Amino acid sequence: MAEESTGNASQRFMHKMGKLRMIFGPANRSALGHEMTEQNRQLLAQREAETMQWETLRRPDGSTYVVPRDPGDKSLR
């Protein structure tokens, strides 16, 4: 005999999610409004400087590609 469905749809959903959490672990609940550390500020400044060395060009078909702003700069290659 088939297993009887217990509870409404939301209860069945929560039961299945509980089984998935046993496999994948709980969802990340870290705060998004935390203060930025000095190390993160330095890393962000470094990434922004690296980003400024590149330029995005668009082809007529709408696709894009990235080229160095200064073709003679070989620092990141």
PyRosetta script that sets phi, psi and omega in degrees:
from pyrosetta import init, pose_from_sequence

init()
pose = pose_from_sequence("MAEESTGNASQRFMHKMGKLRMIFGPANRSALGHEMTEQNRQLLAQREAETMQWETLRRPDGSTYVVPRDPGDKSLR")
pose.set_psi(1, 139.9)
pose.set_omega(1, -178.2)
pose.set_phi(2, -68.6)
pose.set_psi(2, 149.4)
pose.set_omega(2, 179.3)
pose.set_phi(3, -68.5)
pose.set_psi(3, 133.4)
pose.set_omega(3, -178.4)
pose.set_phi(4, -74.3)
pose.set_psi(4, 143.6)
pose.set_omega(4, 178.5)
pose.set_phi(5, -78.3)
pose.set_psi(5, 120.0)
pose.set_omega(5, 179.7)
pose.set_phi(6, -105.7)
pose.set_psi(6, 131.7)
pose.set_omega(6, 176.9)
pose.set_phi(7, 83.9)
pose.set_psi(7, 174.6)
pose.set_omega(7, -179.4)
pose.set_phi(8, -86.6)
pose.set_psi(8, -176.5)
pose.set_omega(8, -175.2)
pose.set_phi(9, -61.7)
pose.set_psi(9, -39.4)
pose.set_omega(9, -178.7)
pose.set_phi(10, -67.2)
pose.set_psi(10, -35.6)
pose.set_omega(10, 177.3)
pose.set_phi(11, -68.6)
pose.set_psi(11, -39.4)
pose.set_omega(11, 177.1)
pose.set_phi(12, -65.0)
pose.set_psi(12, -40.3)
pose.set_omega(12, 177.9)
pose.set_phi(13, -60.9)
pose.set_psi(13, -47.3)
pose.set_omega(13, -179.6)
pose.set_phi(14, -63.2)
pose.set_psi(14, -36.0)
pose.set_omega(14, 178.3)
pose.set_phi(15, -64.6)
pose.set_psi(15, -44.5)
pose.set_omega(15, 178.2)
pose.set_phi(16, -65.8)
pose.set_psi(16, -39.2)
pose.set_omega(16, 178.6)
pose.set_phi(17, -63.9)
pose.set_psi(17, -37.3)
pose.set_omega(17, 177.4)
pose.set_phi(18, -61.2)
pose.set_psi(18, -40.0)
pose.set_omega(18, 177.5)
pose.set_phi(19, -66.5)
pose.set_psi(19, -39.7)
pose.set_omega(19, 177.9)
pose.set_phi(20, -65.9)
pose.set_psi(20, -37.7)
pose.set_omega(20, 179.1)
pose.set_phi(21, -65.2)
pose.set_psi(21, -29.0)
pose.set_omega(21, 176.4)
pose.set_phi(22, -64.8)
pose.set_psi(22, -32.7)
pose.set_omega(22, -178.9)
pose.set_phi(23, -84.4)
pose.set_psi(23, -50.3)
pose.set_omega(23, -172.5)
pose.set_phi(24, -95.7)
pose.set_psi(24, -10.6)
pose.set_omega(24, -179.0)
pose.set_phi(25, 88.2)
pose.set_psi(25, 169.3)
pose.set_omega(25, -177.8)
pose.set_phi(26, -72.1)
pose.set_psi(26, 161.8)
pose.set_omega(26, 177.5)
pose.set_phi(27, -69.6)
pose.set_psi(27, 151.2)
pose.set_omega(27, 178.1)
pose.set_phi(28, -71.8)
pose.set_psi(28, 129.3)
pose.set_omega(28, -178.2)
pose.set_phi(29, -121.9)
pose.set_psi(29, 35.8)
pose.set_omega(29, -179.4)
pose.set_phi(30, -74.0)
pose.set_psi(30, 152.3)
pose.set_omega(30, -179.4)
pose.set_phi(31, -76.1)
pose.set_psi(31, 141.4)
pose.set_omega(31, 178.4)
pose.set_phi(32, -92.4)
pose.set_psi(32, -15.4)
pose.set_omega(32, -175.1)
pose.set_phi(33, -98.0)
pose.set_psi(33, 29.1)
pose.set_omega(33, -178.0)
pose.set_phi(34, -82.6)
pose.set_psi(34, 160.7)
pose.set_omega(34, 178.7)
pose.set_phi(35, -70.5)
pose.set_psi(35, 143.6)
pose.set_omega(35, 178.2)
pose.set_phi(36, -81.0)
pose.set_psi(36, 131.5)
pose.set_omega(36, 179.8)
pose.set_phi(37, -78.1)
pose.set_psi(37, 163.6)
pose.set_omega(37, 179.3)
pose.set_phi(38, -62.0)
pose.set_psi(38, -38.9)
pose.set_omega(38, 179.0)
pose.set_phi(39, -62.2)
pose.set_psi(39, -42.1)
pose.set_omega(39, 178.5)
pose.set_phi(40, -66.9)
pose.set_psi(40, -36.4)
pose.set_omega(40, 177.5)
pose.set_phi(41, -63.3)
pose.set_psi(41, -43.0)
pose.set_omega(41, 179.4)
pose.set_phi(42, -64.3)
pose.set_psi(42, -43.0)
pose.set_omega(42, 179.3)
pose.set_phi(43, -63.6)
pose.set_psi(43, -41.7)
pose.set_omega(43, 178.2)
pose.set_phi(44, -62.6)
pose.set_psi(44, -44.0)
pose.set_omega(44, 178.9)
pose.set_phi(45, -62.7)
pose.set_psi(45, -39.9)
pose.set_omega(45, 178.5)
pose.set_phi(46, -63.9)
pose.set_psi(46, -45.3)
pose.set_omega(46, -179.7)
pose.set_phi(47, -64.7)
pose.set_psi(47, -39.0)
pose.set_omega(47, 178.9)
pose.set_phi(48, -65.7)
pose.set_psi(48, -39.2)
pose.set_omega(48, 177.9)
pose.set_phi(49, -64.7)
pose.set_psi(49, -40.2)
pose.set_omega(49, 177.8)
pose.set_phi(50, -64.5)
pose.set_psi(50, -39.3)
pose.set_omega(50, -179.3)
pose.set_phi(51, -65.3)
pose.set_psi(51, -35.9)
pose.set_omega(51, -178.4)
pose.set_phi(52, -67.8)
pose.set_psi(52, -13.9)
pose.set_omega(52, -179.7)
pose.set_phi(53, -82.3)
pose.set_psi(53, -5.4)
pose.set_omega(53, -175.0)
pose.set_phi(54, -120.7)
pose.set_psi(54, 154.8)
pose.set_omega(54, 179.7)
pose.set_phi(55, -131.5)
pose.set_psi(55, 136.9)
pose.set_omega(55, 178.9)
pose.set_phi(56, -97.1)
pose.set_psi(56, 125.3)
pose.set_omega(56, 178.2)
pose.set_phi(57, -111.0)
pose.set_psi(57, 148.0)
pose.set_omega(57, -178.3)
pose.set_phi(58, -112.7)
pose.set_psi(58, 130.1)
pose.set_omega(58, 176.2)
pose.set_phi(59, -80.8)
pose.set_psi(59, 162.4)
pose.set_omega(59, 179.2)
pose.set_phi(60, -59.3)
pose.set_psi(60, -26.7)
pose.set_omega(60, -179.7)
pose.set_phi(61, -81.2)
pose.set_psi(61, -1.5)
pose.set_omega(61, 177.5)
pose.set_phi(62, 99.9)
pose.set_psi(62, -13.4)
pose.set_omega(62, 178.4)
pose.set_phi(63, -74.7)
pose.set_psi(63, 159.1)
pose.set_omega(63, -178.2)
pose.set_phi(64, -123.9)
pose.set_psi(64, 158.2)
pose.set_omega(64, 173.3)
pose.set_phi(65, -148.8)
pose.set_psi(65, 161.2)
pose.set_omega(65, -174.4)
pose.set_phi(66, -111.5)
pose.set_psi(66, 134.2)
pose.set_omega(66, 177.3)
pose.set_phi(67, -131.6)
pose.set_psi(67, 154.1)
pose.set_omega(67, 177.0)
pose.set_phi(68, -67.0)
pose.set_psi(68, 142.9)
pose.set_omega(68, 176.9)
pose.set_phi(69, -66.0)
pose.set_psi(69, -38.8)
pose.set_omega(69, 178.9)
pose.set_phi(70, -113.0)
pose.set_psi(70, 102.0)
pose.set_omega(70, -176.7)
pose.set_phi(71, -59.2)
pose.set_psi(71, -23.4)
pose.set_omega(71, -179.9)
pose.set_phi(72, -81.0)
pose.set_psi(72, -11.3)
pose.set_omega(72, -178.1)
pose.set_phi(73, -79.0)
pose.set_psi(73, 117.8)
pose.set_omega(73, -179.0)
pose.set_phi(74, -110.6)
pose.set_psi(74, 18.5)
pose.set_omega(74, -172.6)
pose.set_phi(75, -67.7)
pose.set_psi(75, -32.4)
pose.set_omega(75, -176.6)
pose.set_phi(76, -103.8)
pose.set_psi(76, 12.0)
pose.set_omega(76, -179.7)
pose.set_phi(77, -110.1)
pose.dump_pdb("model.pdb")
